[in-house]
Amino acid sequence: MAEAAIVQGHEGDWCIDSGSGHACEGPVTGQPSHAGTGTIIYHCEAGHRAADEHARQVQERYPDSPVPPPGFDPTYAGERWNEDD
């Protein structure tokens, strides 16, 4: 569904999680992405709670640190932990 068809804050609007086994509840509202891209993501209340919890788990597992977590292999897929490497 095109973003233009979404009316923020009205019960029954399209939630990005609908149809994915997610039980939607509450009005659909837009909030900025946890990734910091500035993209507005439309979730119902339950979807926002689930996204917040997922972001918390990711931050806990991969904290914002100059030190990579155990098991990080910079040779795998040519990745690096920070921009200074």
C-alpha positions in Angstrom: 0.0 0.0 0.0 1.4 3.4 -0.9 2.3 5.6 2.0 0.0 8.4 0.7 -3.0 6.1 1.4 -2.2 5.9 5.1 -3.9 8.4 7.3 -2.0 8.7 10.6 -3.7 8.0 13.8 -7.0 6.5 12.7 -8.3 3.2 14.0 -8.2 0.6 11.3 -5.5 2.1 9.2 -2.9 -0.1 7.6 -0.2 -1.3 10.0 3.2 -2.4 8.5 2.9 -5.6 10.6 -0.6 -6.6 9.5 -0.6 -10.0 7.7 2.7 -11.1 9.3 1.2 -13.1 12.1 1.2 -10.0 14.2 -2.0 -9.3 16.3 -2.7 -5.6 15.7 -4.3 -3.5 18.4 -4.9 0.2 18.8 -4.7 3.1 16.4 -2.0 3.2 13.7 0.5 6.0 14.1 3.8 6.9 12.5 7.1 7.1 14.4 10.6 7.6 13.1 12.5 4.4 12.4 14.8 3.1 15.1 17.6 3.0 12.5 17.8 6.7 12.5 17.1 7.1 8.8 14.3 9.6 9.3 11.8 7.2 7.6 8.4 7.2 9.3 7.2 3.7 10.1 3.4 3.1 10.6 2.5 0.5 13.4 -0.4 -0.1 15.6 0.2 0.3 19.4 1.2 -3.4 19.7 3.5 -3.0 16.7 5.3 0.0 18.2 5.8 -1.9 21.5 7.2 -4.9 19.5 9.5 -2.6 17.5 10.7 -0.9 20.7 11.4 -4.2 22.3 13.3 -5.5 19.2 15.4 -2.3 19.1 16.2 -2.7 22.9 17.3 -6.3 22.3 19.5 -5.3 19.3 21.1 -2.5 21.4 21.7 -4.9 24.2 23.3 -7.5 22.0 25.2 -5.0 19.9 25.9 -2.0 22.1 27.2 1.3 20.7 30.8 0.6 21.5 34.2 1.1 19.8 35.0 -2.5 20.9 33.4 -5.3 18.7 31.5 -8.1 20.4 33.1 -11.5 20.9 32.9 -13.5 17.7 32.9 -10.5 15.4 35.1 -11.4 12.4 36.1 -8.5 10.2 37.1 -10.9 7.4 33.6 -12.2 7.1 31.8 -10.4 4.2 34.4 -7.6 4.3 32.6 -5.9 7.3 34.2 -3.6 9.8 33.0 -2.6 13.3 33.5 1.1 13.0 34.5 3.7 10.4 38.0 4.0 11.8 39.0 0.4 11.0 
